C-alpha cells in the first residue's frame, strides 16, 4: 500500500469584505461586439493614467497591468472588482474605457471614490463619448496642438526636400562610358 503525503500551503487570502466594486457606467450600443474593456486609475494632479486591468471581451481573458499592485478583476457587468477600500478621505478616480470595433466610438466613464468626491485637477485627452446620456467633451491644451502642427509641417518639408534631391540625382547622371 502506498502512502501519500499531502502538503498544504497557506496563502494569505485578500479580505473580500474590505474591497469595493466600481461600476462602468456607459451606454453600450445594441448589436456592437465590443473588443475589450480597460480600467485605469487617474492621477489627480497630472491626469495621467495608470493601467490596472484589461479584459478581452471576445476571449474572456483578463490581464493585469505590470504596475497594478492589487489583484483586480472585471465583472460580467464590466465593473472593476476587488478595489481595496481606503480609510482615508482622499479622492481617487477610476476610469473605464470600452473598446468597440473600428468605426464606433470608444466609450468611457469616470467614477470617484469615495463616491461624489470632487477633484478639480484632472486633465483628460481629447475625445468625446456618451456617458449616461450626457455628452462629455474633454480638452487638450492649445500648446500641444501647435507643437503637433509644427512637427507635421517639418516632417512634410523634409520629405519634400529629400524627394526633390533624389529626382535631381537621377536626371543629372551621365553614364561613365559615354564620351562627350
C-alpha positions as CSV (number, residue, x, y, z in Angstrom):
1,X,0.0,0.0,0.0
2,X,1.3,3.4,-0.9
3,X,1.5,6.3,1.5
4,X,0.5,9.7,0.2
5,X,1.6,12.9,1.8
6,X,-0.5,15.9,1.3
7,X,1.2,19.2,1.6
8,X,-0.9,22.2,2.5
9,X,0.3,25.6,1.6
10,X,-1.2,28.5,3.4
11,X,-1.5,31.7,1.3
12,X,-3.0,34.8,2.8
13,X,-6.3,35.5,1.1
14,X,-7.4,39.1,0.5
15,X,-10.2,40.1,2.7
16,X,-13.1,40.5,0.2
17,X,-15.2,42.3,2.8
18,X,-12.7,45.2,2.6
19,X,-13.0,45.6,-1.1
20,X,-15.2,47.7,-3.3
21,X,-16.8,47.3,-6.7
22,X,-16.6,50.2,-9.1
23,X,-19.3,50.4,-11.9
24,X,-18.5,51.2,-15.5
25,X,-21.5,53.5,-16.4
26,X,-21.6,53.7,-20.2
27,X,-24.4,53.3,-22.8
28,X,-23.4,50.3,-24.9
29,X,-24.8,50.3,-28.5
30,X,-27.0,47.4,-29.3
31,X,-25.6,45.0,-31.9
32,X,-22.0,46.2,-31.4
33,X,-19.4,43.5,-30.4
34,X,-17.1,45.3,-28.1
35,X,-13.5,44.1,-28.1
36,X,-12.1,44.9,-24.7
37,X,-12.5,46.9,-21.5
38,X,-9.7,48.6,-19.7
39,X,-9.7,50.1,-16.2
40,X,-7.3,52.9,-15.2
41,X,-6.6,54.9,-12.0
42,X,-6.4,58.6,-12.8
43,X,-3.7,60.7,-11.1
44,X,-5.4,63.7,-9.5
45,X,-2.6,66.1,-10.0
46,X,-1.4,65.3,-13.5
47,X,-4.4,63.5,-15.1
48,X,-2.1,60.7,-16.1
49,X,-3.5,57.2,-16.3
50,X,-2.1,54.1,-14.6
51,X,-3.4,50.9,-16.1
52,X,-4.9,48.4,-13.7
53,X,-6.5,45.6,-15.7
54,X,-7.7,44.8,-19.2
55,X,-10.2,42.2,-20.3
56,X,-10.6,40.9,-23.8
57,X,-14.3,40.5,-24.0
58,X,-14.2,38.2,-27.1
59,X,-11.9,35.6,-25.4
60,X,-12.9,36.4,-21.8
61,X,-9.3,36.7,-20.8
62,X,-8.1,39.2,-18.1
63,X,-4.6,40.7,-17.9
64,X,-3.3,42.8,-15.0
65,X,-1.0,45.7,-16.0
66,X,2.6,45.5,-14.8
67,X,2.3,48.1,-12.1
68,X,-1.1,47.2,-10.7
69,X,-0.4,46.5,-7.1
70,X,-3.6,44.6,-6.5
71,X,-5.5,41.6,-8.0
72,X,-8.2,43.5,-9.8
73,X,-10.8,41.7,-11.8
74,X,-13.5,42.7,-14.2
75,X,-17.1,41.6,-13.6
76,X,-19.6,40.4,-16.3
77,X,-21.3,43.8,-16.0
78,X,-17.9,45.5,-16.8
79,X,-17.4,46.7,-13.2
80,X,-14.0,46.8,-11.6
81,X,-13.9,44.2,-8.8
82,X,-11.7,43.9,-5.6
83,X,-10.8,47.6,-5.4
84,X,-9.1,48.0,-2.0
85,X,-11.2,50.1,0.4
86,X,-9.4,53.2,1.6
87,X,-9.8,54.5,5.1
88,X,-8.6,58.0,4.3
89,X,-10.8,60.6,2.7
90,X,-8.6,61.1,-0.4
91,X,-10.4,61.3,-3.7
92,X,-9.5,58.5,-6.1
93,X,-10.7,58.4,-9.7
94,X,-11.1,55.2,-11.7
95,X,-11.8,55.3,-15.5
96,X,-13.2,52.5,-17.6
97,X,-12.8,52.5,-21.4
98,X,-14.8,50.1,-23.5
99,X,-13.2,49.5,-26.9
100,X,-15.6,48.8,-29.9
101,X,-14.7,47.7,-33.4
102,X,-13.3,50.3,-35.9
103,X,-16.0,52.8,-36.9
104,X,-17.6,53.2,-33.4
105,X,-16.9,55.5,-30.5
106,X,-14.7,54.4,-27.6
107,X,-16.9,54.7,-24.5
108,X,-15.5,55.8,-21.2
109,X,-16.7,56.9,-17.8
110,X,-15.0,58.1,-14.6
111,X,-16.0,57.0,-11.1
112,X,-14.7,58.7,-7.9
113,X,-14.2,57.1,-4.5
114,X,-15.4,58.0,-2.1
115,X,-18.5,58.5,-4.3
116,X,-19.1,62.1,-5.2
117,X,-15.7,63.5,-4.1
118,X,-14.6,66.5,-6.1
119,X,-11.3,66.6,-7.9
120,X,-10.6,69.7,-9.9
121,X,-7.2,69.0,-11.2
122,X,-7.9,66.1,-13.6
123,X,-6.9,66.9,-17.3
124,X,-8.1,64.4,-19.9
125,X,-7.3,63.6,-23.5
126,X,-9.5,64.9,-26.4
127,X,-12.3,62.7,-27.4
128,X,-15.9,62.7,-26.7
129,X,-18.2,59.9,-25.5
130,X,-21.7,59.3,-24.4
131,X,-21.9,58.7,-20.7
132,X,-25.3,58.2,-19.1
133,X,-26.9,60.2,-21.8
134,X,-24.8,63.3,-21.2
135,X,-22.1,64.5,-23.7
136,X,-18.7,64.7,-22.2
137,X,-16.2,66.8,-24.1
138,X,-12.6,66.6,-23.0
139,X,-9.9,69.1,-23.9
140,X,-6.2,69.2,-25.0
141,X,-4.2,72.3,-24.1
142,X,-3.5,74.5,-27.1
143,X,0.3,74.3,-27.0
144,X,0.1,70.5,-27.8
145,X,-2.0,71.2,-30.9
146,X,0.6,73.8,-32.0
147,X,3.5,71.5,-31.4
148,X,1.8,68.7,-33.3
149,X,1.1,71.1,-36.2
150,X,4.6,72.4,-36.4
151,X,6.0,68.8,-36.2
152,X,3.8,67.7,-39.0
153,X,4.9,70.7,-41.1
154,X,8.6,70.0,-40.5
155,X,8.2,66.3,-41.4
156,X,6.4,67.2,-44.7
157,X,9.0,69.8,-45.6
158,X,11.9,67.3,-45.0
159,X,10.2,64.6,-47.0
160,X,9.6,67.0,-50.0
161,X,13.3,68.2,-49.9
162,X,14.5,64.5,-49.9
163,X,12.2,63.7,-52.9
164,X,13.4,66.7,-54.9
165,X,17.1,65.8,-54.2
166,X,16.6,62.2,-55.3
167,X,14.9,63.3,-58.5
168,X,17.7,65.7,-59.4
169,X,20.3,62.9,-58.9
170,X,18.5,60.6,-61.3
171,X,18.2,63.2,-64.0
172,X,21.8,64.5,-63.9
173,X,23.7,61.2,-64.0
174,X,25.8,60.8,-67.2
175,X,27.0,57.3,-67.9
176,X,30.7,56.9,-67.4
177,X,31.3,55.1,-70.8
178,X,29.9,57.9,-72.9
179,X,32.3,60.5,-74.1
180,X,31.3,64.0,-74.9
